[in-house]
Structures are given as C-alpha cells and as structure tokens.
Amino acid sequence: MRVLWIDAKQEVAFTYQLETPCALPQPARVAMLEADVRSRRLSLLLVDPGAPACPAAAVPEKHRELQARAWEVIAPLVASAPAIFLPRRRAEMIAHRVAETGVSRATILRYLRRYWERGQTLAALLPDYANSGAPGKIRVPNAHVKRGRPRKDASQPGLNADAQIRATFRTAVARYAATHAEFSRRGAYRQMLEDFFRERDDSSIPTFGQFKYWIERDAACALR
C-alpha cells in the first residue's frame, strides 16, 4: 500500500493498494495508519516494491514521447490533489479531460493508476523497459533461449528474469528490509524462495546471481 497524500493537519491520508489492477485511491485516518504500524499490522518498507524498474542507460526517444504525452494528459488532474482522489470529483475531472484531449477515459485511468502505483514521479510514466527489444536495451525474454551466463549444471538452463520476476525481487527486498534490522542479500534471497518459489522445481527458480544483479541494478537506478 502506498500513501499518496496526507493533509496539512496530519489527520487524513489517501492510500493506494499496489499490485491491484483496478485499484483507486482510498481515504484513511492517519492515526489509524500509525496505530497499525505500532501494532505491526503494517510495516514501513525501506525499499519501494512499486518503483519503476531500472531502464537501460539511454531512454529511447519514442519512450520519452509516450511519457510526455501521458504527463500532458494527467498533469492537471494530479495537480488537483486531493480532489482527484474523491470518486465523484475524479469522474467529473476525467470527463472534462476526455473532452479536452480526446483521450479515452480508460486510457486516462491507466495513466493515473501507473502514476499512483509507481511513486507519483515522471519516471512512473515511462513504458516498461522489459517490453523493449531494441539493441542495448533490456530484451523481451524468449521462452526457449536463456539469457546470461549458463548455470554450472548444464542440465538445468534456468529461467529469464522478466518483468514479473524482477517485481518479485523488489517485493522480496522490501519484505526482508521491513522485518530485519540489517539487510542481507543471501537472507532476502532465501526468504524469497520460501515465500514465492516453494512449489517450483529447480529449473524455474531464479539464481542468487540473478537476484543480486537485478536488485543492485534497480537500487542504483533509484538513486539517480
């Protein structure tokens, strides 16, 4: 769950449920959120599981154009917080933007959800780099071709770290960091296998090398 906004009096917040396709902002009392943190019903995550994946060094111009277009459409909406978080006002404002821009309601909602899901930054509106197959970019994995260094056990080719696997890596890091005073890559990796890959065979389990590579890459991106 992401906290999108808190009022000046620190009384009311709006939250957004991550990894929920049809999520919308929901009101919450700040005192209740604080109480849930104190009682450990909620944990404050040190690593953002919803942050955009780290892109390649150079962002393609087409991706920049798509990002700029999405921002142009939703900028007046997100600037109107907290009104945009209220269902009736949101419906009215989106209808107005549909009339102004010619962009469909479904597309505007998709832009807003991406913006809220990924941290309310411009980077949230960049297309997913895992879906890009251009030279020098993160490629779409071929189900029959394993990227990277082969495993020592040649009989098990392993799996590619696609967008879903990388999202699992980020979630695992966030979970481990929230429950341990000191972060351990090995510890986070072992906990991830227990939480997400317990029922899988060896050929469909990411290696520690993959886990370490991608969490370091995404962490470096977050610092840029």
Buried (B, 14 or more C-beta within 10 A) or exposed (E): BBEBBBEEEEEBBBBBBBEEEEBBBEEBEBEEBEEEEEEEEBEEBEBBBBBBBBBEEEBBEEBEEBBEEBBEBBEBBBEBBBEBBBEEEBEEBBEEBBEEBEBEEEBBBBBBBBBBBBBBEEBBBBBEBBEBEEEEBBBEBEEEEBBEEEBEEEEBEBBBBBBEBBBBBBBBBBBBBBEEEEEEBEEBBBBBBEEBBEEEEEEEBBBBEBBBBBBEBBBEBBEE
